Amino acid sequence: MAEKIGFVGLGIMGKPMARNLMKAGYELTVYDLFPDPVNELTSEGAQKGASAADVASKSSIVITMVQNSPQSEAAILGETGVLAGASKGGLIIDMSSIEPGTSQKIGAACDKAGVGFLDAPVSGGEPFAISGDLAIMVGGNASDFETAKPLFDVMGKSSVLCGGYGAGNVVKLANQICVASNIFGLAEALTLASKAGVNPETVFDAIKGGLAGSNVMNAKAPMMFNRNFNPGFRIELHYKDLNNAMATANSLNVPLMMTAQLQQVLGTLVEWGHGKDDHAGMLQFVERLAGVEVKKP
């Protein structure tokens, strides 16, 4: 375990991912714009970086985990970004969920500097980030993927090389379309049942073993009928992902009618003040229109 690992971005996802690498024995240097998560991890044995570039100067592999495309560009390509401090032959792994075109831009800049690059967004939200069970979708070359695989094995239960630069984020957008569609369909189903006077927990127990059953249902149905919208993955972040999906679809002339509708639903929920809620809180959009609250009797 000779590699020195850098980690930039210690938010709701990044901090537990970094912590799992430390628990596995990796030597980490960390940086975030906010001091609290940095101080928390340094108290547990990580080294503190003065900037993203400083982290890179002390690491052979640097992972970035930030909010969206502009933040990835700034964290990697900015004046004090990772690439400014990286050495030739190093590897940058951006695990943020961003537009595929931005990943391709970053990958091209890394190629020019002689630094490896992977886009490797994840699925599973905070609970799987904590447990180390994330699904990791990767874009880049096979050699860099093999270098990163031991790290992916610590942070996730699966990692798949999906293609060249940007392919990981294309697959992540596909994932987010499927997840949003599943959650909204579940919200409509439980709202219908509640309006008809049927216990939503009974609905869940009755259908979870059939064709309608899914990981999404198992995770989100109990949150809905227990009215627990504490964020594992926030509505505002899912809205960001669907915005990226629509931007990518528009650039490719691909019609995504359901995704466009869900983009509007999530945007409305953000406008109503629910952006910090878990995406199970999509239920609140359906409830408001139907005039009913989904809960156990």
C-alpha positions as CSV (number, residue, x, y, z in Angstrom):
1,M,0.0,0.0,0.0
2,A,2.8,2.4,-1.0
3,E,0.6,4.9,-2.8
4,K,0.1,8.3,-1.1
5,I,-3.5,9.2,-1.8
6,G,-4.9,12.7,-1.9
7,F,-8.6,13.5,-1.4
8,V,-10.2,16.8,-2.4
9,G,-13.9,17.4,-1.4
10,L,-15.0,16.2,1.9
11,G,-18.8,16.7,1.8
12,I,-21.6,14.3,2.5
13,M,-20.1,11.7,0.2
14,G,-16.4,12.5,0.1
15,K,-15.8,12.4,3.9
16,P,-16.9,8.8,4.5
17,M,-15.2,7.7,1.3
18,A,-11.9,9.2,2.5
19,R,-12.4,7.7,5.9
20,N,-12.8,4.2,4.4
21,L,-9.5,4.6,2.6
22,M,-7.9,5.6,5.9
23,K,-9.4,2.6,7.6
24,A,-8.0,0.4,4.9
25,G,-4.5,1.7,5.7
26,Y,-3.9,4.3,3.0
27,E,-2.0,7.4,3.9
28,L,-4.2,10.4,3.0
29,T,-3.7,14.1,2.4
30,V,-7.0,15.9,2.4
31,Y,-8.4,19.3,1.4
32,D,-11.8,21.0,1.4
33,L,-12.9,24.6,1.1
34,F,-14.5,24.2,4.5
35,P,-12.2,23.5,7.5
36,D,-14.5,21.3,9.7
37,P,-14.3,18.1,7.7
38,V,-10.6,18.6,7.1
39,N,-10.0,19.0,10.9
40,E,-12.2,16.0,11.6
41,L,-10.1,13.7,9.3
42,T,-6.8,15.2,10.4
43,S,-7.7,14.4,14.0
44,E,-8.1,10.8,12.8
45,G,-4.7,10.6,11.1
46,A,-4.9,12.3,7.7
47,Q,-2.5,15.0,6.6
48,K,-3.9,18.5,5.8
49,G,-3.3,20.0,2.4
50,A,-3.1,23.8,1.9
51,S,-4.8,23.6,-1.5
52,A,-5.8,21.1,-4.1
53,A,-2.4,21.6,-5.8
54,D,-0.6,21.0,-2.5
55,V,-2.5,17.8,-2.0
56,A,-1.5,16.7,-5.5
57,S,2.2,17.5,-4.9
58,K,2.2,15.1,-1.9
59,S,0.2,12.3,-3.6
60,S,0.6,9.8,-6.5
61,I,-3.2,9.5,-6.8
62,V,-5.7,12.2,-6.1
63,I,-9.5,11.7,-5.8
64,T,-11.8,14.7,-6.2
65,M,-15.4,14.6,-5.0
66,V,-17.2,17.9,-5.6
67,Q,-20.7,19.0,-6.4
68,N,-20.9,19.7,-10.2
69,S,-19.1,20.5,-13.4
70,P,-17.8,24.0,-12.5
71,Q,-16.5,22.8,-9.2
72,S,-14.7,19.8,-10.9
73,E,-13.1,22.2,-13.4
74,A,-12.0,24.5,-10.6
75,A,-10.7,21.7,-8.3
76,I,-8.7,20.1,-11.1
77,L,-7.9,22.7,-13.8
78,G,-7.9,25.8,-11.6
79,E,-4.9,27.9,-10.7
80,T,-4.4,26.0,-7.4
81,G,-6.1,22.9,-8.7
82,V,-5.0,19.3,-8.6
83,L,-3.4,19.4,-12.1
84,A,-1.2,22.3,-11.1
85,G,0.5,20.2,-8.4
86,A,0.4,16.8,-10.1
87,S,3.5,15.1,-11.3
88,K,3.8,13.3,-14.7
89,G,2.7,9.7,-14.4
90,G,0.3,10.5,-11.5
91,L,-3.4,9.8,-11.6
92,I,-6.5,12.0,-11.0
93,I,-9.8,10.3,-10.3
94,D,-12.8,12.6,-10.4
95,M,-15.7,10.8,-8.6
96,S,-18.0,13.8,-8.9
97,S,-21.3,13.5,-10.9
98,I,-20.9,16.0,-13.7
99,E,-21.6,16.6,-17.4
100,P,-19.7,14.0,-19.5
101,G,-18.4,16.8,-21.8
102,T,-16.6,18.4,-18.8
103,S,-15.0,15.0,-18.0
104,Q,-13.7,14.9,-21.5
105,K,-12.3,18.4,-21.2
106,I,-10.5,17.5,-18.0
107,G,-9.3,14.3,-19.5
108,A,-7.8,16.1,-22.5
109,A,-6.0,18.6,-20.2
110,C,-4.6,15.7,-18.1
111,D,-3.4,13.9,-21.3
112,K,-1.5,17.0,-22.3
113,A,0.2,17.2,-18.9
114,G,1.1,13.5,-18.9
115,V,-1.2,12.8,-16.0
116,G,-3.7,9.9,-16.0
117,F,-7.4,10.7,-15.5
118,L,-10.6,8.7,-14.7
119,D,-14.1,10.0,-14.3
120,A,-15.7,7.7,-11.7
121,P,-19.0,8.9,-10.4
122,V,-20.8,6.7,-7.8
123,S,-24.3,5.6,-6.9
124,G,-25.6,4.7,-3.4
125,G,-25.8,7.9,-1.5
126,E,-24.4,8.6,1.9
127,P,-25.4,5.2,3.4
128,F,-23.4,3.3,0.9
129,A,-20.5,5.8,1.0
130,I,-20.3,5.1,4.8
131,S,-20.6,1.3,4.4
132,G,-18.2,1.2,1.4
133,D,-20.8,-0.4,-0.9
134,L,-21.0,2.2,-3.7
135,A,-21.5,1.3,-7.3
136,I,-18.7,3.0,-9.3
137,M,-19.0,3.8,-13.0
138,V,-15.7,4.6,-14.7
139,G,-14.5,6.3,-17.8
140,G,-10.9,6.3,-19.0
141,N,-8.3,3.8,-20.1
142,A,-7.8,0.2,-18.8
143,S,-4.4,0.8,-17.3
144,D,-5.5,3.7,-15.1
145,F,-8.6,1.7,-14.1
146,E,-6.4,-1.2,-12.9
147,T,-4.3,1.2,-10.9
148,A,-7.4,2.6,-9.3
149,K,-9.2,-0.7,-8.7
150,P,-7.8,-1.4,-5.2
151,L,-9.2,2.0,-4.1
152,F,-12.5,1.4,-5.8
153,D,-12.7,-2.0,-4.0
154,V,-12.4,-0.2,-0.7
155,M,-15.0,2.5,-1.5
156,G,-17.5,0.4,-3.4
157,K,-18.9,-3.1,-3.9
158,S,-18.6,-2.8,-7.7
159,S,-16.6,-0.8,-10.2
160,V,-17.1,-1.1,-14.0
161,L,-15.0,0.5,-16.8
162,C,-17.6,1.8,-19.1
163,G,-15.6,3.4,-21.9
164,G,-13.4,6.4,-22.5
165,Y,-13.4,9.8,-20.8
166,G,-16.9,10.8,-19.9
167,A,-18.4,7.3,-20.2
168,G,-18.6,7.0,-16.4
169,N,-20.7,10.1,-16.2
170,V,-22.9,9.0,-19.1
171,V,-23.7,5.8,-17.2
172,K,-24.3,7.9,-14.0
173,L,-26.8,10.0,-15.8
174,A,-28.6,6.8,-17.0
175,N,-28.6,5.6,-13.4
176,Q,-30.1,8.9,-12.1
177,I,-32.8,8.8,-14.7
178,C,-33.8,5.2,-13.6
179,V,-33.6,6.1,-9.9
180,A,-35.7,9.3,-10.3
181,S,-38.3,7.4,-12.4
182,N,-38.5,4.6,-9.8
183,I,-38.9,7.0,-6.8
184,F,-41.6,9.1,-8.5
185,G,-43.5,6.0,-9.6
186,L,-43.4,4.7,-6.0
187,A,-44.5,8.1,-4.7
188,E,-47.6,8.0,-7.0
189,A,-48.4,4.4,-6.1
190,L,-48.3,5.0,-2.3
191,T,-50.2,8.3,-2.7
192,L,-53.0,6.4,-4.7
193,A,-53.1,3.7,-2.0
194,S,-53.3,6.2,0.8
195,K,-56.1,8.2,-0.9
196,A,-58.0,4.9,-1.3
197,G,-57.6,4.2,2.4
198,V,-55.0,1.4,2.2
199,N,-52.0,1.3,4.5
200,P,-48.9,2.2,2.5
201,E,-46.8,-0.1,4.5
202,T,-49.1,-3.0,3.6
203,V,-48.7,-2.0,-0.1
204,F,-45.0,-2.2,0.3
205,D,-45.1,-5.6,2.0
206,A,-47.4,-6.9,-0.6
207,I,-45.5,-5.9,-3.8
208,K,-41.9,-5.8,-2.8
209,G,-41.4,-9.5,-3.6
210,G,-42.9,-9.2,-7.1
211,L,-41.9,-7.6,-10.3
212,A,-42.3,-4.1,-8.9
213,G,-39.8,-4.8,-6.2
214,S,-36.4,-3.0,-6.4
215,N,-33.5,-1.6,-4.4
216,V,-35.1,1.8,-4.8
217,M,-38.4,0.5,-3.3
218,N,-36.7,-1.2,-0.4
219,A,-34.7,1.9,0.5
220,K,-37.3,4.6,-0.2
221,A,-40.8,3.2,0.6
222,P,-40.1,3.0,4.4
223,M,-38.7,6.5,4.3
224,M,-41.9,7.7,2.7
225,F,-44.5,6.1,5.0
226,N,-42.3,6.9,8.1
227,R,-42.1,10.5,6.8
228,N,-38.3,10.4,7.1
229,F,-36.8,12.8,4.5
230,N,-33.4,13.1,6.2
231,P,-31.0,13.3,3.3
232,G,-29.0,10.3,2.1
233,F,-29.1,12.0,-1.4
234,R,-30.6,15.4,-1.6
235,I,-33.3,16.5,-4.0
236,E,-31.2,19.5,-5.1
237,L,-28.4,17.1,-6.2
238,H,-30.7,14.8,-8.1
239,Y,-32.1,18.0,-9.8
240,K,-28.5,18.9,-10.8
241,D,-28.0,15.4,-12.2
242,L,-31.2,15.6,-14.3
243,N,-30.2,19.1,-15.5
244,N,-26.9,17.5,-16.7
245,A,-28.9,14.6,-18.3
246,M,-31.1,17.0,-20.2
247,A,-28.1,19.2,-21.3
248,T,-26.3,16.0,-22.6
249,A,-29.5,14.8,-24.3
250,N,-30.0,18.2,-26.0
251,S,-26.4,18.1,-27.3
252,L,-27.0,14.7,-28.8
253,N,-30.6,15.4,-30.0
254,V,-32.1,12.7,-27.8
255,P,-35.7,13.2,-26.6
256,L,-36.0,12.4,-22.9
257,M,-39.7,13.1,-22.2
258,M,-40.0,11.4,-18.7
259,T,-36.6,12.9,-17.6
260,A,-37.8,16.4,-18.7
261,Q,-41.0,16.0,-16.6
262,L,-39.0,14.8,-13.6
263,Q,-36.6,17.7,-14.0
264,Q,-39.6,20.0,-13.6
265,V,-40.8,18.1,-10.5
266,L,-37.5,18.3,-8.8
267,G,-37.1,22.0,-9.7
268,T,-40.5,22.7,-8.2
269,L,-39.5,20.9,-5.0
270,V,-36.4,23.0,-4.8
271,E,-38.5,26.1,-5.3
272,W,-40.8,25.0,-2.5
273,G,-37.9,24.7,-0.1
274,H,-37.4,20.9,-0.2
275,G,-34.0,20.9,-1.9
276,K,-32.2,19.6,1.2
277,D,-34.6,16.7,1.7
278,D,-33.8,13.2,0.6
279,H,-35.0,12.4,-2.9
280,A,-37.6,10.2,-1.3
281,G,-39.2,13.6,-0.6
282,M,-40.4,13.6,-4.3
283,L,-43.5,12.1,-2.5
284,Q,-44.3,15.6,-1.3
285,F,-45.0,16.8,-4.9
286,V,-47.6,14.1,-5.5
287,E,-49.1,14.5,-2.0
288,R,-49.6,18.2,-2.5
289,L,-51.4,17.7,-5.8
290,A,-53.5,14.9,-4.4
291,G,-54.3,16.5,-1.1
292,V,-53.3,13.5,1.0
293,E,-50.4,12.6,3.3
294,V,-48.8,9.2,3.0
295,K,-48.2,7.7,6.4
296,K,-48.9,4.6,8.5
297,P,-52.3,4.7,10.3
